Amino acid sequence: MKSENVQVTVTKDFKEDLDKFISTLTESIYKAKGQTLLYIPPLELVGTVKEQAANKELTQRLEQIIIRWTRQIREVGTLGTTTTTAQNLSLK
């Protein structure tokens, strides 16, 4: 029983770390191109919406995705404002 719990925990941790790595890599690649991509990791959505809403691990994972997206969107908004300001200053 204990080894099954360890395996489940290790698998979960590995998936989380892999998602973070791929998300960071994707963000870096698109950032170098001057673009922003909101990465969506593969999700295993099984059951009804009510059952999924009760799944704490899924909820936490989705919250982490939203937090990352929020940071990216804020960054784009800040960079957009900075670029617009710099363009306006250079026109004068």
N, CA, C and O atoms as a GROMACS GRO file, in nm:
protein
  368
    1MET      N    1   0.083  -0.119   0.000
    1MET     CA    2   0.000   0.000   0.000
    1MET      C    3   0.087   0.126   0.000
    1MET      O    4   0.058   0.222  -0.071
    2LYS      N    5   0.194   0.123   0.080
    2LYS     CA    6   0.282   0.238   0.090
    2LYS      C    7   0.352   0.268  -0.043
    2LYS      O    8   0.364   0.384  -0.082
    3SER      N    9   0.398   0.164  -0.112
    3SER     CA   10   0.469   0.184  -0.237
    3SER      C   11   0.377   0.240  -0.344
    3SER      O   12   0.422   0.315  -0.432
    4GLU      N   13   0.247   0.206  -0.340
    4GLU     CA   14   0.150   0.263  -0.434
    4GLU      C   15   0.134   0.412  -0.410
    4GLU      O   16   0.128   0.491  -0.505
    5ASN      N   17   0.127   0.453  -0.283
    5ASN     CA   18   0.116   0.595  -0.248
    5ASN      C   19   0.238   0.672  -0.293
    5ASN      O   20   0.227   0.783  -0.344
    6VAL      N   21   0.355   0.613  -0.275
    6VAL     CA   22   0.479   0.677  -0.317
    6VAL      C   23   0.480   0.694  -0.468
    6VAL      O   24   0.518   0.800  -0.519
    7GLN      N   25   0.439   0.591  -0.538
    7GLN     CA   26   0.436   0.596  -0.685
    7GLN      C   27   0.340   0.704  -0.734
    7GLN      O   28   0.371   0.778  -0.827
    8VAL      N   29   0.223   0.713  -0.672
    8VAL     CA   30   0.124   0.815  -0.710
    8VAL      C   31   0.180   0.954  -0.684
    8VAL      O   32   0.166   1.043  -0.767
    9THR      N   33   0.243   0.973  -0.569
    9THR     CA   34   0.301   1.102  -0.534
    9THR      C   35   0.414   1.141  -0.629
    9THR      O   36   0.420   1.255  -0.674
   10VAL      N   37   0.502   1.047  -0.659
   10VAL     CA   38   0.614   1.074  -0.750
   10VAL      C   39   0.562   1.107  -0.889
   10VAL      O   40   0.611   1.200  -0.954
   11THR      N   41   0.462   1.032  -0.936
   11THR     CA   42   0.404   1.058  -1.067
   11THR      C   43   0.340   1.196  -1.072
   11THR      O   44   0.359   1.270  -1.168
   12LYS      N   45   0.265   1.232  -0.968
   12LYS     CA   46   0.200   1.364  -0.960
   12LYS      C   47   0.305   1.475  -0.961
   12LYS      O   48   0.292   1.572  -1.035
   13ASP      N   49   0.408   1.461  -0.879
   13ASP     CA   50   0.514   1.561  -0.872
   13ASP      C   51   0.587   1.574  -1.006
   13ASP      O   52   0.619   1.685  -1.049
   14PHE      N   53   0.612   1.462  -1.070
   14PHE     CA   54   0.679   1.464  -1.200
   14PHE      C   55   0.594   1.538  -1.304
   14PHE      O   56   0.647   1.620  -1.380
   15LYS      N   57   0.464   1.510  -1.307
   15LYS     CA   58   0.375   1.578  -1.402
   15LYS      C   59   0.374   1.728  -1.378
   15LYS      O   60   0.378   1.807  -1.472
   16GLU      N   61   0.368   1.768  -1.251
   16GLU     CA   62   0.368   1.910  -1.217
   16GLU      C   63   0.497   1.977  -1.262
   16GLU      O   64   0.494   2.085  -1.321
   17ASP      N   65   0.610   1.913  -1.232
   17ASP     CA   66   0.739   1.969  -1.272
   17ASP      C   67   0.754   1.975  -1.424
   17ASP      O   68   0.808   2.071  -1.477
   18LEU      N   69   0.706   1.871  -1.493
   18LEU     CA   70   0.712   1.869  -1.639
   18LEU      C   71   0.625   1.980  -1.697
   18LEU      O   72   0.666   2.047  -1.792
   19ASP      N   73   0.505   2.000  -1.641
   19ASP     CA   74   0.418   2.109  -1.686
   19ASP      C   75   0.486   2.245  -1.669
   19ASP      O   76   0.481   2.329  -1.759
   20LYS      N   77   0.548   2.266  -1.554
   20LYS     CA   78   0.618   2.393  -1.528
   20LYS      C   79   0.732   2.413  -1.627
   20LYS      O   80   0.750   2.522  -1.680
   21PHE      N   81   0.808   2.307  -1.652
   21PHE     CA   82   0.920   2.316  -1.745
   21PHE      C   83   0.873   2.350  -1.886
   21PHE      O   84   0.925   2.441  -1.950
   22ILE      N   85   0.773   2.275  -1.934
   22ILE     CA   86   0.724   2.298  -2.071
   22ILE      C   87   0.661   2.437  -2.082
   22ILE      O   88   0.678   2.504  -2.184
   23SER      N   89   0.591   2.479  -1.980
   23SER     CA   90   0.531   2.612  -1.979
   23SER      C   91   0.638   2.721  -1.984
   23SER      O   92   0.626   2.816  -2.061
   24THR      N   93   0.741   2.707  -1.903
   24THR     CA   94   0.851   2.804  -1.902
   24THR      C   95   0.926   2.803  -2.035
   24THR      O   96   0.960   2.910  -2.088
   25LEU      N   97   0.950   2.687  -2.090
   25LEU     CA   98   1.019   2.675  -2.219
   25LEU      C   99   0.936   2.740  -2.330
   25LEU      O  100   0.988   2.816  -2.411
   26THR      N  101   0.807   2.710  -2.333
   26THR     CA  102   0.718   2.767  -2.434
   26THR      C  103   0.714   2.919  -2.421
   26THR      O  104   0.722   2.991  -2.521
   27GLU      N  105   0.702   2.967  -2.298
   27GLU     CA  106   0.699   3.111  -2.274
   27GLU      C  107   0.828   3.178  -2.323
   27GLU      O  108   0.823   3.284  -2.386
   28SER      N  109   0.941   3.116  -2.294
   28SER     CA  110   1.071   3.172  -2.336
   28SER      C  111   1.085   3.176  -2.488
   28SER      O  112   1.134   3.274  -2.543
   29ILE      N  113   1.043   3.070  -2.554
   29ILE     CA  114   1.053   3.064  -2.700
   29ILE      C  115   0.969   3.174  -2.764
   29ILE      O  116   1.016   3.245  -2.853
   30TYR      N  117   0.845   3.188  -2.720
   30TYR     CA  118   0.758   3.288  -2.778
   30TYR      C  119   0.799   3.430  -2.738
   30TYR      O  120   0.782   3.524  -2.815
   31LYS      N  121   0.852   3.445  -2.618
   31LYS     CA  122   0.899   3.576  -2.573
   31LYS      C  123   1.014   3.624  -2.661
   31LYS      O  124   1.022   3.742  -2.694
   32ALA      N  125   1.103   3.532  -2.700
   32ALA     CA  126   1.215   3.567  -2.788
   32ALA      C  127   1.166   3.614  -2.924
   32ALA      O  128   1.234   3.691  -2.992
   33LYS      N  129   1.048   3.568  -2.964
   33LYS     CA  130   0.988   3.608  -3.092
   33LYS      C  131   0.903   3.735  -3.078
   33LYS      O  132   0.847   3.785  -3.175
   34GLY      N  133   0.895   3.787  -2.955
   34GLY     CA  134   0.813   3.905  -2.929
   34GLY      C  135   0.664   3.872  -2.921
   34GLY      O  136   0.580   3.958  -2.943
   35GLN      N  137   0.633   3.747  -2.890
   35GLN     CA  138   0.494   3.702  -2.883
   35GLN      C  139   0.465   3.644  -2.745
   35GLN      O  140   0.557   3.611  -2.669
   36THR      N  141   0.338   3.632  -2.714
   36THR     CA  142   0.296   3.570  -2.589
   36THR      C  143   0.202   3.455  -2.622
   36THR      O  144   0.109   3.471  -2.701
   37LEU      N  145   0.225   3.342  -2.561
   37LEU     CA  146   0.138   3.226  -2.578
   37LEU      C  147   0.096   3.179  -2.439
   37LEU      O  148   0.180   3.156  -2.352
   38LEU      N  149  -0.034   3.165  -2.420
   38LEU     CA  150  -0.086   3.114  -2.293
   38LEU      C  151  -0.092   2.962  -2.304
   38LEU      O  152  -0.182   2.907  -2.368
   39TYR      N  153   0.004   2.896  -2.242
   39TYR     CA  154   0.019   2.751  -2.251
   39TYR      C  155  -0.090   2.680  -2.172
   39TYR      O  156  -0.118   2.716  -2.057
   40ILE      N  157  -0.149   2.579  -2.233
   40ILE     CA  158  -0.248   2.494  -2.166
   40ILE      C  159  -0.190   2.352  -2.162
   40ILE      O  160  -0.178   2.287  -2.266
   41PRO      N  161  -0.154   2.305  -2.043
   41PRO     CA  162  -0.101   2.169  -2.034
   41PRO      C  163  -0.212   2.067  -2.058
   41PRO      O  164  -0.330   2.097  -2.042
   42PRO      N  165  -0.173   1.947  -2.097
   42PRO     CA  166  -0.276   1.844  -2.115
   42PRO      C  167  -0.345   1.814  -1.982
   42PRO      O  168  -0.280   1.798  -1.878
   43LEU      N  169  -0.476   1.807  -1.985
   43LEU     CA  170  -0.554   1.781  -1.864
   43LEU      C  171  -0.638   1.656  -1.884
   43LEU      O  172  -0.692   1.632  -1.992
   44GLU      N  173  -0.646   1.577  -1.780
   44GLU     CA  174  -0.729   1.457  -1.784
   44GLU      C  175  -0.862   1.490  -1.715
   44GLU      O  176  -0.875   1.478  -1.593
   45LEU      N  177  -0.959   1.531  -1.794
   45LEU     CA  178  -1.088   1.569  -1.740
   45LEU      C  179  -1.184   1.451  -1.753
   45LEU      O  180  -1.238   1.424  -1.860
   46VAL      N  181  -1.204   1.383  -1.642
   46VAL     CA  182  -1.289   1.264  -1.639
   46VAL      C  183  -1.402   1.288  -1.539
   46VAL      O  184  -1.378   1.334  -1.428
   47GLY      N  185  -1.523   1.256  -1.580
   47GLY     CA  186  -1.636   1.271  -1.490
   47GLY      C  187  -1.715   1.396  -1.520
   47GLY      O  188  -1.690   1.466  -1.618
   48THR      N  189  -1.812   1.423  -1.434
   48THR     CA  190  -1.898   1.540  -1.452
   48THR      C  191  -1.826   1.666  -1.404
   48THR      O  192  -1.722   1.658  -1.337
   49VAL      N  193  -1.882   1.780  -1.439
   49VAL     CA  194  -1.825   1.907  -1.395
   49VAL      C  195  -1.827   1.914  -1.242
   49VAL      O  196  -1.733   1.964  -1.180
   50LYS      N  197  -1.933   1.864  -1.182
   50LYS     CA  198  -1.945   1.866  -1.036
   50LYS      C  199  -1.832   1.782  -0.973
   50LYS      O  200  -1.772   1.822  -0.873
   51GLU      N  201  -1.805   1.666  -1.031
   51GLU     CA  202  -1.698   1.580  -0.980
   51GLU      C  203  -1.562   1.646  -0.999
   51GLU      O  204  -1.476   1.639  -0.912
   52GLN      N  205  -1.543   1.711  -1.114
   52GLN     CA  206  -1.416   1.779  -1.139
   52GLN      C  207  -1.397   1.896  -1.045
   52GLN      O  208  -1.286   1.920  -0.998
   53ALA      N  209  -1.504   1.969  -1.016
   53ALA     CA  210  -1.497   2.082  -0.924
   53ALA      C  211  -1.460   2.037  -0.783
   53ALA      O  212  -1.399   2.113  -0.708
   54ALA      N  213  -1.496   1.916  -0.748
   54ALA     CA  214  -1.464   1.863  -0.616
   54ALA      C  215  -1.321   1.808  -0.608
   54ALA      O  216  -1.272   1.778  -0.500
   55ASN      N  217  -1.255   1.795  -0.724
   55ASN     CA  218  -1.119   1.741  -0.730
   55ASN      C  219  -1.019   1.852  -0.691
   55ASN      O  220  -0.992   1.941  -0.771
   56LYS      N  221  -0.966   1.845  -0.570
   56LYS     CA  222  -0.878   1.951  -0.518
   56LYS      C  223  -0.748   1.962  -0.598
   56LYS      O  224  -0.698   2.072  -0.621
   57GLU      N  225  -0.694   1.848  -0.640
   57GLU     CA  226  -0.570   1.851  -0.719
   57GLU      C  227  -0.591   1.922  -0.852
   57GLU      O  228  -0.508   2.003  -0.894
   58LEU      N  229  -0.703   1.892  -0.920
   58LEU     CA  230  -0.733   1.957  -1.047
   58LEU      C  231  -0.756   2.106  -1.027
   58LEU      O  232  -0.708   2.188  -1.105
   59THR      N  233  -0.828   2.140  -0.920
   59THR     CA  234  -0.853   2.281  -0.890
   59THR      C  235  -0.722   2.356  -0.866
   59THR      O  236  -0.705   2.467  -0.918
   60GLN      N  237  -0.631   2.298  -0.790
   60GLN     CA  238  -0.502   2.362  -0.764
   60GLN      C  239  -0.422   2.377  -0.894
   60GLN      O  240  -0.357   2.480  -0.916
   61ARG      N  241  -0.426   2.276  -0.977
   61ARG     CA  242  -0.353   2.281  -1.104
   61ARG      C  243  -0.407   2.392  -1.193
   61ARG      O  244  -0.331   2.467  -1.254
   62LEU      N  245  -0.540   2.402  -1.201
   62LEU     CA  246  -0.601   2.507  -1.281
   62LEU      C  247  -0.571   2.646  -1.223
   62LEU      O  248  -0.550   2.741  -1.298
   63GLU      N  249  -0.569   2.656  -1.092
   63GLU     CA  250  -0.534   2.784  -1.028
   63GLU      C  251  -0.391   2.824  -1.064
   63GLU      O  252  -0.366   2.942  -1.090
   64GLN      N  253  -0.298   2.729  -1.064
   64GLN     CA  254  -0.160   2.759  -1.101
   64GLN      C  255  -0.151   2.808  -1.246
   64GLN      O  256  -0.075   2.901  -1.275
   65ILE      N  257  -0.228   2.747  -1.334
   65ILE     CA  258  -0.230   2.789  -1.475
   65ILE      C  259  -0.281   2.933  -1.486
   65ILE      O  260  -0.222   3.014  -1.557
   66ILE      N  261  -0.390   2.964  -1.415
   66ILE     CA  262  -0.449   3.098  -1.419
   66ILE      C  263  -0.351   3.201  -1.362
   66ILE      O  264  -0.340   3.311  -1.416
   67ILE      N  265  -0.282   3.167  -1.256
   67ILE     CA  266  -0.183   3.260  -1.198
   67ILE      C  267  -0.073   3.291  -1.299
   67ILE      O  268  -0.033   3.406  -1.314
   68ARG      N  269  -0.025   3.188  -1.368
   68ARG     CA  270   0.079   3.209  -1.469
   68ARG      C  271   0.026   3.296  -1.583
   68ARG      O  272   0.095   3.388  -1.628
   69TRP      N  273  -0.094   3.268  -1.630
   69TRP     CA  274  -0.154   3.347  -1.738
   69TRP      C  275  -0.170   3.493  -1.695
   69TRP      O  276  -0.142   3.585  -1.772
   70THR      N  277  -0.214   3.514  -1.570
   70THR     CA  278  -0.234   3.649  -1.519
   70THR      C  279  -0.101   3.726  -1.522
   70THR      O  280  -0.097   3.842  -1.562
   71ARG      N  281   0.006   3.661  -1.479
   71ARG     CA  282   0.138   3.725  -1.481
   71ARG      C  283   0.178   3.760  -1.624
   71ARG      O  284   0.227   3.869  -1.650
   72GLN      N  285   0.156   3.667  -1.717
   72GLN     CA  286   0.191   3.692  -1.857
   72GLN      C  287   0.110   3.808  -1.914
   72GLN      O  288   0.165   3.894  -1.984
   73ILE      N  289  -0.020   3.810  -1.886
   73ILE     CA  290  -0.106   3.917  -1.938
   73ILE      C  291  -0.065   4.052  -1.881
   73ILE      O  292  -0.061   4.152  -1.953
   74ARG      N  293  -0.034   4.055  -1.752
   74ARG     CA  294   0.012   4.181  -1.691
   74ARG      C  295   0.142   4.227  -1.755
   74ARG      O  296   0.162   4.346  -1.779
   75GLU      N  297   0.231   4.132  -1.781
   75GLU     CA  298   0.359   4.166  -1.844
   75GLU      C  299   0.337   4.225  -1.983
   75GLU      O  300   0.402   4.323  -2.020
   76VAL      N  301   0.248   4.166  -2.059
   76VAL     CA  302   0.217   4.218  -2.193
   76VAL      C  303   0.158   4.357  -2.182
   76VAL      O  304   0.194   4.446  -2.259
   77GLY      N  305   0.068   4.377  -2.086
   77GLY     CA  306   0.009   4.509  -2.065
   77GLY      C  307   0.113   4.612  -2.029
   77GLY      O  308   0.108   4.725  -2.078
   78THR      N  309   0.206   4.576  -1.942
   78THR     CA  310   0.313   4.668  -1.902
   78THR      C  311   0.405   4.698  -2.020
   78THR      O  312   0.440   4.813  -2.043
   79LEU      N  313   0.444   4.595  -2.094
   79LEU     CA  314   0.532   4.615  -2.209
   79LEU      C  315   0.462   4.696  -2.317
   79LEU      O  316   0.524   4.780  -2.381
   80GLY      N  317   0.334   4.670  -2.338
   80GLY     CA  318   0.257   4.745  -2.437
   80GLY      C  319   0.253   4.892  -2.403
   80GLY      O  320   0.268   4.977  -2.491
   81THR      N  321   0.232   4.924  -2.275
   81THR     CA  322   0.229   5.062  -2.230
   81THR      C  323   0.365   5.126  -2.247
   81THR      O  324   0.375   5.241  -2.292
   82THR      N  325   0.470   5.054  -2.213
   82THR     CA  326   0.606   5.106  -2.227
   82THR      C  327   0.639   5.131  -2.374
   82THR      O  328   0.696   5.235  -2.407
   83THR      N  329   0.603   5.038  -2.461
   83THR     CA  330   0.630   5.054  -2.603
   83THR      C  331   0.554   5.173  -2.659
   83THR      O  332   0.610   5.253  -2.734
   84THR      N  333   0.427   5.184  -2.622
   84THR     CA  334   0.346   5.296  -2.670
   84THR      C  335   0.404   5.428  -2.624
   84THR      O  336   0.413   5.523  -2.701
   85THR      N  337   0.445   5.435  -2.498
   85THR     CA  338   0.505   5.557  -2.444
   85THR      C  339   0.634   5.589  -2.518
   85THR      O  340   0.657   5.705  -2.554
   86ALA      N  341   0.718   5.490  -2.542
   86ALA     CA  342   0.844   5.513  -2.612
   86ALA      C  343   0.817   5.558  -2.756
   86ALA      O  344   0.888   5.645  -2.807
   87GLN      N  345   0.718   5.501  -2.820
   87GLN     CA  346   0.685   5.542  -2.956
   87GLN      C  347   0.634   5.686  -2.957
   87GLN      O  348   0.670   5.764  -3.045
   88ASN      N  349   0.551   5.723  -2.861
   88ASN     CA  350   0.499   5.861  -2.853
   88ASN      C  351   0.611   5.960  -2.828
   88ASN      O  352   0.609   6.069  -2.885
   89LEU      N  353   0.708   5.926  -2.744
   89LEU     CA  354   0.819   6.014  -2.715
   89LEU      C  355   0.908   6.034  -2.838
   89LEU      O  356   0.959   6.143  -2.861
   90SER      N  357   0.925   5.927  -2.916
   90SER     CA  358   1.012   5.938  -3.034
   90SER      C  359   0.947   6.018  -3.146
   90SER      O  360   1.016   6.066  -3.236
   91LEU      N  361   0.814   6.031  -3.143
   91LEU     CA  362   0.744   6.107  -3.247
   91LEU      C  363   0.754   6.256  -3.224
   91LEU      O  364   0.733   6.335  -3.316
   92LYS      N  365   0.784   6.296  -3.103
   92LYS     CA  366   0.786   6.440  -3.071
   92LYS      C  367   0.917   6.504  -3.106
   92LYS      O  368   0.935   6.624  -3.085
   0.00000   0.00000   0.00000
